Amino acid sequence: MHKVDEIGFILHPDVWRQGVVTEAMTAIIPHLFNTFALPQLTANADPLNTASVQCLKSLGFQETGRVKDTFCIDGQWSDNVYFAMPRPQ
């Protein structure tokens, strides 16, 4: 967790597309909801990172918004797509 309700992941390229995030988040998400009284979990990703966007969607996150030019790395501006997952009923 990055902030109160925000989850995230950063992986070395050697392990991209091996299901590591899906496996980990499948265990972590229920644990977070069972441990904390959170109404939702949130996440964000660079919309150009289609693997992360698809992973979040496959875990049940829904897109809640987009913002242009939110962060700059080495002079290159990137956008952000925001997601939320409500607490299961």
LUMLO-959710 format. One record per residue (C-alpha): residue number from 0; residue in one letter; x, y, z. Coordinates in steps of 0.02 Angstrom, whole numbers. Each point is the difference from the previous one (the first is absolute). Layout:
BEGIN
<atom><num>NUM</num><residuo>A</residuo><x>X</x><y>Y</y><z>Z</z></atom>
...
//
This chain:
BEGIN
<atom><num>0</num><residuo>M</residuo><x>0</x><y>0</y><z>0</z></atom>
<atom><num>1</num><residuo>H</residuo><x>64</x><y>171</y><z>-46</z></atom>
<atom><num>2</num><residuo>K</residuo><x>-129</x><y>111</y><z>83</z></atom>
<atom><num>3</num><residuo>V</residuo><x>-146</x><y>-44</y><z>111</z></atom>
<atom><num>4</num><residuo>D</residuo><x>-96</x><y>-92</y><z>-136</z></atom>
<atom><num>5</num><residuo>E</residuo><x>120</x><y>-1</y><z>-148</z></atom>
<atom><num>6</num><residuo>I</residuo><x>88</x><y>-158</y><z>-57</z></atom>
<atom><num>7</num><residuo>G</residuo><x>139</x><y>-9</y><z>-126</z></atom>
<atom><num>8</num><residuo>F</residuo><x>135</x><y>-109</y><z>-73</z></atom>
<atom><num>9</num><residuo>I</residuo><x>167</x><y>23</y><z>-87</z></atom>
<atom><num>10</num><residuo>L</residuo><x>91</x><y>-149</y><z>-72</z></atom>
<atom><num>11</num><residuo>H</residuo><x>165</x><y>-29</y><z>-84</z></atom>
<atom><num>12</num><residuo>P</residuo><x>-23</x><y>-29</y><z>-188</z></atom>
<atom><num>13</num><residuo>D</residuo><x>71</x><y>-176</y><z>18</z></atom>
<atom><num>14</num><residuo>V</residuo><x>-162</x><y>-54</y><z>85</z></atom>
<atom><num>15</num><residuo>W</residuo><x>-127</x><y>98</y><z>-102</z></atom>
<atom><num>16</num><residuo>R</residuo><x>-148</x><y>-100</y><z>-70</z></atom>
<atom><num>17</num><residuo>Q</residuo><x>30</x><y>-151</y><z>112</z></atom>
<atom><num>18</num><residuo>G</residuo><x>-156</x><y>21</y><z>107</z></atom>
<atom><num>19</num><residuo>V</residuo><x>97</x><y>60</y><z>153</z></atom>
<atom><num>20</num><residuo>V</residuo><x>-111</x><y>153</y><z>30</z></atom>
<atom><num>21</num><residuo>T</residuo><x>-161</x><y>-95</y><z>-29</z></atom>
<atom><num>22</num><residuo>E</residuo><x>52</x><y>-137</y><z>121</z></atom>
<atom><num>23</num><residuo>A</residuo><x>57</x><y>123</y><z>133</z></atom>
<atom><num>24</num><residuo>M</residuo><x>-149</x><y>117</y><z>-15</z></atom>
<atom><num>25</num><residuo>T</residuo><x>-122</x><y>-146</y><z>5</z></atom>
<atom><num>26</num><residuo>A</residuo><x>66</x><y>-35</y><z>175</z></atom>
<atom><num>27</num><residuo>I</residuo><x>30</x><y>179</y><z>57</z></atom>
<atom><num>28</num><residuo>I</residuo><x>-167</x><y>78</y><z>-49</z></atom>
<atom><num>29</num><residuo>P</residuo><x>-109</x><y>-112</y><z>111</z></atom>
<atom><num>30</num><residuo>H</residuo><x>127</x><y>21</y><z>141</z></atom>
<atom><num>31</num><residuo>L</residuo><x>-11</x><y>190</y><z>-11</z></atom>
<atom><num>32</num><residuo>F</residuo><x>-190</x><y>0</y><z>2</z></atom>
<atom><num>33</num><residuo>N</residuo><x>-2</x><y>-123</y><z>147</z></atom>
<atom><num>34</num><residuo>T</residuo><x>131</x><y>98</y><z>98</z></atom>
<atom><num>35</num><residuo>F</residuo><x>-51</x><y>180</y><z>-32</z></atom>
<atom><num>36</num><residuo>A</residuo><x>-171</x><y>83</y><z>-4</z></atom>
<atom><num>37</num><residuo>L</residuo><x>29</x><y>72</y><z>-173</z></atom>
<atom><num>38</num><residuo>P</residuo><x>-151</x><y>44</y><z>-109</z></atom>
<atom><num>39</num><residuo>Q</residuo><x>107</x><y>-31</y><z>-155</z></atom>
<atom><num>40</num><residuo>L</residuo><x>174</x><y>-29</y><z>-67</z></atom>
<atom><num>41</num><residuo>T</residuo><x>74</x><y>115</y><z>-131</z></atom>
<atom><num>42</num><residuo>A</residuo><x>141</x><y>-14</y><z>-125</z></atom>
<atom><num>43</num><residuo>N</residuo><x>68</x><y>97</y><z>-148</z></atom>
<atom><num>44</num><residuo>A</residuo><x>107</x><y>-38</y><z>-151</z></atom>
<atom><num>45</num><residuo>D</residuo><x>75</x><y>78</y><z>-154</z></atom>
<atom><num>46</num><residuo>P</residuo><x>-132</x><y>-36</y><z>-134</z></atom>
<atom><num>47</num><residuo>L</residuo><x>140</x><y>-49</y><z>-119</z></atom>
<atom><num>48</num><residuo>N</residuo><x>44</x><y>-143</y><z>119</z></atom>
<atom><num>49</num><residuo>T</residuo><x>-134</x><y>-113</y><z>-70</z></atom>
<atom><num>50</num><residuo>A</residuo><x>57</x><y>-151</y><z>101</z></atom>
<atom><num>51</num><residuo>S</residuo><x>-26</x><y>91</y><z>165</z></atom>
<atom><num>52</num><residuo>V</residuo><x>-166</x><y>74</y><z>-57</z></atom>
<atom><num>53</num><residuo>Q</residuo><x>-63</x><y>-172</y><z>-54</z></atom>
<atom><num>54</num><residuo>C</residuo><x>63</x><y>-80</y><z>160</z></atom>
<atom><num>55</num><residuo>L</residuo><x>-95</x><y>125</y><z>107</z></atom>
<atom><num>56</num><residuo>K</residuo><x>-158</x><y>-26</y><z>-102</z></atom>
<atom><num>57</num><residuo>S</residuo><x>16</x><y>-189</y><z>11</z></atom>
<atom><num>58</num><residuo>L</residuo><x>13</x><y>16</y><z>190</z></atom>
<atom><num>59</num><residuo>G</residuo><x>-166</x><y>93</y><z>2</z></atom>
<atom><num>60</num><residuo>F</residuo><x>56</x><y>182</y><z>3</z></atom>
<atom><num>61</num><residuo>Q</residuo><x>-106</x><y>121</y><z>-101</z></atom>
<atom><num>62</num><residuo>E</residuo><x>65</x><y>156</y><z>-84</z></atom>
<atom><num>63</num><residuo>T</residuo><x>-52</x><y>159</y><z>90</z></atom>
<atom><num>64</num><residuo>G</residuo><x>91</x><y>134</y><z>-99</z></atom>
<atom><num>65</num><residuo>R</residuo><x>148</x><y>60</y><z>-101</z></atom>
<atom><num>66</num><residuo>V</residuo><x>117</x><y>148</y><z>17</z></atom>
<atom><num>67</num><residuo>K</residuo><x>128</x><y>60</y><z>-127</z></atom>
<atom><num>68</num><residuo>D</residuo><x>182</x><y>40</y><z>40</z></atom>
<atom><num>69</num><residuo>T</residuo><x>0</x><y>-53</y><z>183</z></atom>
<atom><num>70</num><residuo>F</residuo><x>183</x><y>-46</y><z>19</z></atom>
<atom><num>71</num><residuo>C</residuo><x>163</x><y>31</y><z>-90</z></atom>
<atom><num>72</num><residuo>I</residuo><x>146</x><y>-123</y><z>-12</z></atom>
<atom><num>73</num><residuo>D</residuo><x>156</x><y>52</y><z>-95</z></atom>
<atom><num>74</num><residuo>G</residuo><x>-94</x><y>141</y><z>-86</z></atom>
<atom><num>75</num><residuo>Q</residuo><x>-141</x><y>-115</y><z>-61</z></atom>
<atom><num>76</num><residuo>W</residuo><x>-174</x><y>41</y><z>66</z></atom>
<atom><num>77</num><residuo>S</residuo><x>-121</x><y>-143</y><z>33</z></atom>
<atom><num>78</num><residuo>D</residuo><x>-186</x><y>-8</y><z>30</z></atom>
<atom><num>79</num><residuo>N</residuo><x>-90</x><y>-95</y><z>137</z></atom>
<atom><num>80</num><residuo>V</residuo><x>-153</x><y>-111</y><z>-2</z></atom>
<atom><num>81</num><residuo>Y</residuo><x>-84</x><y>-23</y><z>169</z></atom>
<atom><num>82</num><residuo>F</residuo><x>-90</x><y>-154</y><z>65</z></atom>
<atom><num>83</num><residuo>A</residuo><x>-107</x><y>-50</y><z>149</z></atom>
<atom><num>84</num><residuo>M</residuo><x>-63</x><y>-164</y><z>70</z></atom>
<atom><num>85</num><residuo>P</residuo><x>-144</x><y>15</y><z>125</z></atom>
<atom><num>86</num><residuo>R</residuo><x>-1</x><y>-108</y><z>156</z></atom>
<atom><num>87</num><residuo>P</residuo><x>-86</x><y>-164</y><z>-41</z></atom>
<atom><num>88</num><residuo>Q</residuo><x>-176</x><y>-17</y><z>72</z></atom>
//
